[in-house]
Amino acid sequence: MVDVGKHVHSKIEINDFETTFQQFETLHKNYIGLFKGSVDPITKINWCPDCVAVEEPLKNCLFPLAQEKNIPILEVSVGTKEEFD
């Protein structure tokens, strides 16, 4: 279980989603939920092309703005492409 009460940006695996989401939703009235593919161990690149395309805007815009506004982010890794399909 991830302690989601102390962090503005919490990262979890999809297997922990159900219990962590319930805890997160209880603690935070407003939040951002972000679901992403995981990094392929062979290529070292996220297998999801959409996730790759938004990585820089997330890092440069969304994450800093969320931190500035104190809006928590729950980032969920959906696993490998094979796990997701």
NULUMKOL-774671 format. One record per residue: residue in three letters; x, y, z of N, C-alpha, C, O in turn. Coordinates in steps of 0.1 Angstrom, whole numbers, always signed. Example, Ala and Ser with C-alpha at 12.3 -4.5 7.8 and 13.67 -1.06 7.14 Angstrom:
BEGIN
- ALA,+132,-57,+78,+123,-45,+78,+132,-33,+78,+142,-33,+85
- SER,+128,-22,+71,+137,-11,+71,+129,+0,+79,+134,+11,+80
***
This chain:
BEGIN
- MET,+8,-12,+0,+0,+0,+0,+9,+12,+0,+19,+13,+7
- VAL,+5,+22,-8,+13,+34,-9,+6,+44,+0,-6,+45,+1
- ASP,+14,+52,+7,+9,+63,+16,+6,+75,+7,+15,+82,+3
- VAL,-6,+76,+3,-10,+87,-6,-14,+100,+1,-17,+110,-6
- GLY,-13,+100,+14,-17,+112,+21,-7,+123,+22,-10,+135,+23
- LYS,+6,+119,+21,+17,+129,+22,+23,+134,+9,+31,+143,+9
- HIS,+19,+128,-2,+26,+131,-15,+16,+138,-24,+4,+134,-25
- VAL,+21,+148,-31,+13,+154,-41,+13,+146,-54,+3,+146,-61
- HIS,+23,+138,-56,+24,+129,-68,+27,+115,-64,+38,+112,-60
- SER,+17,+106,-64,+18,+93,-59,+19,+84,-72,+10,+85,-81
- LYS,+28,+74,-72,+29,+65,-83,+26,+51,-78,+32,+46,-68
- ILE,+17,+44,-85,+13,+30,-81,+12,+21,-93,+12,+26,-104
- GLU,+12,+8,-90,+10,-2,-101,-5,-5,-101,-12,-3,-91
- ILE,-10,-10,-113,-24,-13,-115,-29,-23,-105,-41,-22,-101
- ASN,-21,-32,-100,-25,-42,-90,-29,-36,-77,-37,-42,-70
- ASP,-23,-24,-74,-27,-17,-62,-38,-7,-63,-41,+0,-54
- PHE,-43,-6,-75,-53,+5,-78,-65,+5,-69,-68,+16,-63
- GLU,-72,-6,-68,-85,-6,-61,-84,-1,-47,-91,+8,-43
- THR,-74,-6,-39,-73,-2,-25,-67,+12,-24,-72,+20,-16
- THR,-57,+15,-32,-51,+28,-31,-61,+39,-36,-61,+50,-30
- PHE,-68,+36,-46,-78,+46,-51,-88,+50,-41,-91,+61,-39
- GLN,-93,+40,-34,-103,+42,-23,-97,+51,-12,-103,+61,-8
- GLN,-85,+48,-8,-78,+57,+2,-75,+71,-4,-77,+81,+3
- PHE,-71,+72,-16,-68,+84,-23,-80,+93,-23,-80,+105,-20
- GLU,-91,+87,-28,-104,+94,-29,-109,+99,-16,-116,+110,-15
- THR,-107,+92,-5,-111,+96,+8,-103,+108,+13,-109,+117,+20
- LEU,-91,+108,+10,-82,+119,+14,-82,+132,+6,-79,+143,+11
- HIS,-86,+131,-7,-85,+142,-16,-98,+145,-23,-104,+136,-29
- LYS,-103,+157,-21,-116,+161,-28,-114,+162,-43,-122,+157,-51
- ASN,-103,+169,-47,-100,+170,-61,-86,+164,-63,-77,+165,-55
- TYR,-84,+158,-75,-72,+151,-78,-71,+149,-93,-81,+150,-100
- ILE,-59,+145,-98,-58,+141,-112,-54,+126,-112,-45,+122,-105
- GLY,-61,+119,-120,-58,+105,-122,-51,+103,-136,-56,+108,-146
- LEU,-39,+97,-136,-31,+95,-148,-28,+80,-149,-21,+75,-141
- PHE,-32,+74,-160,-29,+60,-163,-19,+60,-175,-21,+66,-185
- LYS,-8,+53,-172,+3,+52,-182,+8,+38,-184,+7,+30,-175
- GLY,+13,+35,-196,+20,+23,-198,+33,+23,-191,+38,+34,-188
- SER,+39,+11,-189,+52,+11,-183,+63,+11,-193,+61,+9,-205
- VAL,+75,+13,-189,+87,+13,-197,+90,-1,-202,+91,-10,-193
- ASP,+92,-3,-215,+96,-16,-220,+110,-19,-215,+119,-11,-218
- PRO,+112,-31,-209,+126,-34,-204,+136,-35,-214,+148,-33,-212
- ILE,+133,-38,-226,+142,-40,-237,+146,-27,-244,+157,-23,-246
- THR,+135,-19,-247,+138,-6,-255,+140,+5,-245,+146,+16,-249
- LYS,+137,+4,-232,+138,+15,-222,+129,+26,-226,+131,+38,-221
- ILE,+118,+24,-234,+109,+34,-238,+95,+29,-234,+92,+17,-234
- ASN,+86,+38,-230,+73,+35,-227,+67,+29,-240,+68,+34,-251
- TRP,+60,+18,-238,+54,+11,-250,+42,+18,-256,+38,+15,-267
- CYS,+36,+27,-248,+24,+34,-253,+28,+47,-260,+33,+56,-253
- PRO,+26,+48,-273,+30,+60,-280,+23,+73,-275,+29,+84,-276
- ASP,+11,+72,-271,+4,+84,-265,+11,+89,-253,+12,+101,-250
- CYS,+15,+79,-244,+22,+83,-232,+35,+89,-235,+39,+99,-228
- VAL,+42,+85,-245,+55,+91,-249,+53,+105,-254,+60,+114,-251
- ALA,+42,+107,-262,+39,+120,-267,+36,+130,-257,+39,+142,-259
- VAL,+30,+126,-246,+26,+136,-236,+35,+138,-224,+33,+145,-215
- GLU,+46,+130,-224,+56,+130,-213,+61,+144,-210,+61,+148,-199
- GLU,+66,+151,-220,+72,+164,-218,+61,+174,-214,+64,+182,-204
- PRO,+49,+175,-220,+39,+184,-215,+35,+181,-200,+33,+190,-192
- LEU,+35,+168,-197,+32,+165,-183,+43,+170,-173,+40,+177,-163
- LYS,+55,+167,-177,+67,+172,-168,+68,+187,-168,+70,+193,-157
- ASN,+66,+194,-179,+68,+208,-180,+56,+217,-176,+58,+228,-172
- CYS,+44,+211,-177,+32,+219,-175,+23,+214,-164,+21,+221,-154
- LEU,+18,+202,-166,+8,+197,-157,+14,+194,-143,+8,+199,-133
- PHE,+25,+187,-142,+30,+184,-129,+34,+197,-121,+30,+197,-109
- PRO,+41,+206,-127,+44,+218,-119,+31,+226,-115,+31,+232,-104
- LEU,+22,+227,-124,+10,+234,-121,+2,+227,-109,-3,+234,-100
- ALA,+1,+214,-110,-6,+206,-100,+1,+209,-86,-5,+210,-76
- GLN,+14,+209,-86,+22,+211,-74,+19,+225,-69,+17,+227,-57
- GLU,+20,+235,-78,+17,+249,-74,+3,+250,-67,+2,+258,-58
- LYS,-7,+244,-73,-20,+245,-69,-24,+235,-58,-35,+234,-53
- ASN,-14,+226,-54,-16,+216,-44,-27,+206,-48,-35,+202,-39
- ILE,-27,+202,-61,-36,+192,-66,-29,+179,-67,-19,+178,-75
- PRO,-33,+169,-59,-25,+156,-60,-28,+149,-73,-38,+150,-79
- ILE,-18,+141,-76,-18,+133,-88,-16,+118,-84,-7,+115,-77
- LEU,-25,+110,-89,-24,+96,-87,-20,+90,-101,-28,+89,-110
- GLU,-7,+86,-102,-2,+80,-115,-2,+65,-114,+4,+59,-105
- VAL,-9,+59,-123,-11,+44,-123,-4,+38,-135,-7,+41,-146
- SER,+5,+29,-132,+11,+22,-143,+3,+10,-146,+0,+1,-138
- VAL,-2,+9,-159,-10,-2,-163,-2,-15,-167,-8,-25,-171
- GLY,+11,-14,-166,+19,-25,-169,+24,-25,-184,+24,-15,-191
- THR,+29,-37,-188,+34,-39,-201,+23,-39,-211,+11,-41,-208
- LYS,+27,-38,-224,+17,-39,-235,+9,-52,-234,-3,-53,-236
- GLU,+16,-63,-231,+10,-76,-231,+0,-77,-219,-11,-83,-220
- GLU,+4,-71,-208,-5,-71,-196,-17,-62,-199,-28,-65,-194
- PHE,-16,-51,-206,-26,-42,-209,-36,-48,-219,-49,-46,-217
- ASP,-31,-55,-229,-40,-60,-240,-49,-71,-234,-57,-76,-241
***
